[in-house]
Amino acid sequence: VMRVPLEGGGRLVIEMNAQEAAELGGLLQAV
């Protein structure tokens, strides 16, 4: 499980597994 701080000073944190992290990484790179 990864904890990734989002925008907003890192106060909001989402948890995701490795597969979700990889998919999110792909989306970020596509932008």
PDB file of N, CA, C and O in Angstrom:
ATOM      1  N   VAL A   1       0.845  -1.202   0.000  1.00  0.00           N
ATOM      2  CA  VAL A   1       0.000   0.000   0.000  1.00  0.00           C
ATOM      3  C   VAL A   1       0.875   1.246   0.000  1.00  0.00           C
ATOM      4  O   VAL A   1       1.769   1.396   0.833  1.00  0.00           O
ATOM      5  N   MET A   2       0.603   2.131  -0.946  1.00  0.00           N
ATOM      6  CA  MET A   2       1.352   3.387  -1.017  1.00  0.00           C
ATOM      7  C   MET A   2       0.494   4.516  -0.480  1.00  0.00           C
ATOM      8  O   MET A   2      -0.728   4.516  -0.627  1.00  0.00           O
ATOM      9  N   ARG A   3       1.163   5.487   0.150  1.00  0.00           N
ATOM     10  CA  ARG A   3       0.426   6.676   0.590  1.00  0.00           C
ATOM     11  C   ARG A   3       0.950   7.841  -0.241  1.00  0.00           C
ATOM     12  O   ARG A   3       2.134   8.174  -0.188  1.00  0.00           O
ATOM     13  N   VAL A   4       0.069   8.445  -0.996  1.00  0.00           N
ATOM     14  CA  VAL A   4       0.480   9.515  -1.905  1.00  0.00           C
ATOM     15  C   VAL A   4      -0.216  10.820  -1.553  1.00  0.00           C
ATOM     16  O   VAL A   4      -1.441  10.912  -1.635  1.00  0.00           O
ATOM     17  N   PRO A   5       0.555  11.833  -1.161  1.00  0.00           N
ATOM     18  CA  PRO A   5      -0.036  13.131  -0.847  1.00  0.00           C
ATOM     19  C   PRO A   5      -0.543  13.815  -2.110  1.00  0.00           C
ATOM     20  O   PRO A   5       0.145  13.840  -3.131  1.00  0.00           O
ATOM     21  N   LEU A   6      -1.753  14.370  -2.034  1.00  0.00           N
ATOM     22  CA  LEU A   6      -2.319  15.084  -3.173  1.00  0.00           C
ATOM     23  C   LEU A   6      -2.150  16.583  -2.978  1.00  0.00           C
ATOM     24  O   LEU A   6      -1.557  17.027  -1.994  1.00  0.00           O
ATOM     25  N   GLU A   7      -2.675  17.359  -3.920  1.00  0.00           N
ATOM     26  CA  GLU A   7      -2.604  18.811  -3.793  1.00  0.00           C
ATOM     27  C   GLU A   7      -3.343  19.264  -2.547  1.00  0.00           C
ATOM     28  O   GLU A   7      -4.265  18.594  -2.083  1.00  0.00           O
ATOM     29  N   GLY A   8      -2.932  20.407  -2.007  1.00  0.00           N
ATOM     30  CA  GLY A   8      -3.578  20.907  -0.795  1.00  0.00           C
ATOM     31  C   GLY A   8      -2.627  20.803   0.382  1.00  0.00           C
ATOM     32  O   GLY A   8      -3.058  20.612   1.519  1.00  0.00           O
ATOM     33  N   GLY A   9      -1.328  20.928   0.112  1.00  0.00           N
ATOM     34  CA  GLY A   9      -0.355  20.904   1.202  1.00  0.00           C
ATOM     35  C   GLY A   9      -0.069  19.498   1.695  1.00  0.00           C
ATOM     36  O   GLY A   9       0.574  19.321   2.730  1.00  0.00           O
ATOM     37  N   GLY A  10      -0.545  18.486   0.955  1.00  0.00           N
ATOM     38  CA  GLY A  10      -0.265  17.109   1.332  1.00  0.00           C
ATOM     39  C   GLY A  10      -1.103  16.634   2.500  1.00  0.00           C
ATOM     40  O   GLY A  10      -0.842  15.573   3.067  1.00  0.00           O
ATOM     41  N   ARG A  11      -2.118  17.421   2.867  1.00  0.00           N
ATOM     42  CA  ARG A  11      -2.971  17.021   3.987  1.00  0.00           C
ATOM     43  C   ARG A  11      -3.900  15.882   3.585  1.00  0.00           C
ATOM     44  O   ARG A  11      -4.251  15.031   4.402  1.00  0.00           O
ATOM     45  N   LEU A  12      -4.295  15.882   2.301  1.00  0.00           N
ATOM     46  CA  LEU A  12      -5.161  14.812   1.817  1.00  0.00           C
ATOM     47  C   LEU A  12      -4.284  13.686   1.273  1.00  0.00           C
ATOM     48  O   LEU A  12      -3.477  13.899   0.367  1.00  0.00           O
ATOM     49  N   VAL A  13      -4.446  12.508   1.821  1.00  0.00           N
ATOM     50  CA  VAL A  13      -3.612  11.374   1.413  1.00  0.00           C
ATOM     51  C   VAL A  13      -4.492  10.231   0.934  1.00  0.00           C
ATOM     52  O   VAL A  13      -5.464   9.856   1.590  1.00  0.00           O
ATOM     53  N   ILE A  14      -4.132   9.686  -0.222  1.00  0.00           N
ATOM     54  CA  ILE A  14      -4.877   8.536  -0.730  1.00  0.00           C
ATOM     55  C   ILE A  14      -4.008   7.292  -0.632  1.00  0.00           C
ATOM     56  O   ILE A  14      -2.782   7.374  -0.695  1.00  0.00           O
ATOM     57  N   GLU A  15      -4.649   6.147  -0.478  1.00  0.00           N
ATOM     58  CA  GLU A  15      -3.918   4.893  -0.423  1.00  0.00           C
ATOM     59  C   GLU A  15      -4.223   4.107  -1.687  1.00  0.00           C
ATOM     60  O   GLU A  15      -5.369   4.049  -2.131  1.00  0.00           O
ATOM     61  N   MET A  16      -3.190   3.504  -2.265  1.00  0.00           N
ATOM     62  CA  MET A  16      -3.388   2.735  -3.481  1.00  0.00           C
ATOM     63  C   MET A  16      -2.416   1.565  -3.503  1.00  0.00           C
ATOM     64  O   MET A  16      -1.373   1.589  -2.850  1.00  0.00           O
ATOM     65  N   ASN A  17      -2.778   0.548  -4.264  1.00  0.00           N
ATOM     66  CA  ASN A  17      -1.873  -0.583  -4.395  1.00  0.00           C
ATOM     67  C   ASN A  17      -0.943  -0.346  -5.579  1.00  0.00           C
ATOM     68  O   ASN A  17      -1.076   0.658  -6.278  1.00  0.00           O
ATOM     69  N   ALA A  18      -0.016  -1.248  -5.807  1.00  0.00           N
ATOM     70  CA  ALA A  18       1.001  -1.056  -6.839  1.00  0.00           C
ATOM     71  C   ALA A  18       0.381  -0.929  -8.231  1.00  0.00           C
ATOM     72  O   ALA A  18       0.830  -0.119  -9.041  1.00  0.00           O
ATOM     73  N   GLN A  19      -0.650  -1.729  -8.507  1.00  0.00           N
ATOM     74  CA  GLN A  19      -1.277  -1.683  -9.832  1.00  0.00           C
ATOM     75  C   GLN A  19      -1.924  -0.331 -10.072  1.00  0.00           C
ATOM     76  O   GLN A  19      -1.780   0.250 -11.147  1.00  0.00           O
ATOM     77  N   GLU A  20      -2.636   0.169  -9.072  1.00  0.00           N
ATOM     78  CA  GLU A  20      -3.285   1.472  -9.211  1.00  0.00           C
ATOM     79  C   GLU A  20      -2.241   2.562  -9.371  1.00  0.00           C
ATOM     80  O   GLU A  20      -2.432   3.499 -10.145  1.00  0.00           O
ATOM     81  N   ALA A  21      -1.134   2.443  -8.641  1.00  0.00           N
ATOM     82  CA  ALA A  21      -0.070   3.433  -8.732  1.00  0.00           C
ATOM     83  C   ALA A  21       0.516   3.447 -10.139  1.00  0.00           C
ATOM     84  O   ALA A  21       0.816   4.511 -10.680  1.00  0.00           O
ATOM     85  N   ALA A  22       0.678   2.276 -10.726  1.00  0.00           N
ATOM     86  CA  ALA A  22       1.234   2.180 -12.074  1.00  0.00           C
ATOM     87  C   ALA A  22       0.287   2.820 -13.083  1.00  0.00           C
ATOM     88  O   ALA A  22       0.722   3.526 -13.992  1.00  0.00           O
ATOM     89  N   GLU A  23      -1.010   2.569 -12.917  1.00  0.00           N
ATOM     90  CA  GLU A  23      -1.996   3.153 -13.828  1.00  0.00           C
ATOM     91  C   GLU A  23      -2.016   4.667 -13.687  1.00  0.00           C
ATOM     92  O   GLU A  23      -2.085   5.388 -14.683  1.00  0.00           O
ATOM     93  N   LEU A  24      -1.957   5.146 -12.457  1.00  0.00           N
ATOM     94  CA  LEU A  24      -1.951   6.584 -12.218  1.00  0.00           C
ATOM     95  C   LEU A  24      -0.695   7.203 -12.817  1.00  0.00           C
ATOM     96  O   LEU A  24      -0.757   8.276 -13.418  1.00  0.00           O
ATOM     97  N   GLY A  25       0.436   6.538 -12.658  1.00  0.00           N
ATOM     98  CA  GLY A  25       1.691   7.029 -13.223  1.00  0.00           C
ATOM     99  C   GLY A  25       1.593   7.142 -14.737  1.00  0.00           C
ATOM    100  O   GLY A  25       2.098   8.097 -15.325  1.00  0.00           O
ATOM    101  N   GLY A  26       0.946   6.173 -15.365  1.00  0.00           N
ATOM    102  CA  GLY A  26       0.783   6.196 -16.812  1.00  0.00           C
ATOM    103  C   GLY A  26      -0.082   7.363 -17.243  1.00  0.00           C
ATOM    104  O   GLY A  26       0.192   8.001 -18.260  1.00  0.00           O
ATOM    105  N   LEU A  27      -1.126   7.647 -16.478  1.00  0.00           N
ATOM    106  CA  LEU A  27      -2.007   8.769 -16.801  1.00  0.00           C
ATOM    107  C   LEU A  27      -1.262  10.088 -16.666  1.00  0.00           C
ATOM    108  O   LEU A  27      -1.417  10.985 -17.495  1.00  0.00           O
ATOM    109  N   LEU A  28      -0.451  10.203 -15.616  1.00  0.00           N
ATOM    110  CA  LEU A  28       0.287  11.447 -15.392  1.00  0.00           C
ATOM    111  C   LEU A  28       1.304  11.663 -16.507  1.00  0.00           C
ATOM    112  O   LEU A  28       1.523  12.795 -16.938  1.00  0.00           O
ATOM    113  N   GLN A  29       1.926  10.581 -16.974  1.00  0.00           N
ATOM    114  CA  GLN A  29       2.919  10.704 -18.042  1.00  0.00           C
ATOM    115  C   GLN A  29       2.243  11.040 -19.367  1.00  0.00           C
ATOM    116  O   GLN A  29       2.830  11.706 -20.220  1.00  0.00           O
ATOM    117  N   ALA A  30       1.002  10.573 -19.536  1.00  0.00           N
ATOM    118  CA  ALA A  30       0.276  10.819 -20.780  1.00  0.00           C
ATOM    119  C   ALA A  30      -0.113  12.291 -20.907  1.00  0.00           C
ATOM    120  O   ALA A  30      -0.305  12.792 -22.014  1.00  0.00           O
ATOM    121  N   VAL A  31      -0.225  12.971 -19.788  1.00  0.00           N
ATOM    122  CA  VAL A  31      -0.580  14.390 -19.795  1.00  0.00           C
ATOM    123  C   VAL A  31       0.670  15.184 -20.024  1.00  0.00           C
ATOM    124  O   VAL A  31       0.621  16.413 -20.071  1.00  0.00           O
TER     125      VAL A  31
END
